[in-house]
Amino acid sequence: STQTLLLAVGVGSQTAAPAAAALNWVMKDGVGQLGGVLFASRLGSGTMGTSVDSDPKRWRMASALCMDGATLLEILSPLFPGYFLPVASVANVGKNVGFLTASASRAALHQSLASGGNLGDVTAKAGSQS
């Protein structure tokens, strides 16, 4: 998906300026990080409905859907070269939200599987299988 994003921003094209492509790329990443921070602050404040700890399976599914939707947007970005920055920024926000919810739900699931204070063992074994 990085290759399709680079093509959409104009890398490899004779008409695109490298500085403009680099600026678009940095802005896309900055908007994505900002979106992730805003989502995390709303998630932590309890304004998003159920917490991750109370329903980790739901948030794990939401994470997968966010990641799939964001990847689809990245793949489709070359179809809209004039709208690269908005499309890629929304995709990057989706990826950041997906990573945040995946990490949070993973921690909640590991905690539920840990019995007798062996959270480190459960996390190590889960990490070795992925």
PyMOL commands that set and color helices and strands:
alter all, ss='L'
color gray80, all
select helices_A, chain A and resi 2-9+18-45+56-79+81-113+119-128
alter helices_A, ss='H'
color red, helices_A
deselect
rebuild
show_as cartoon
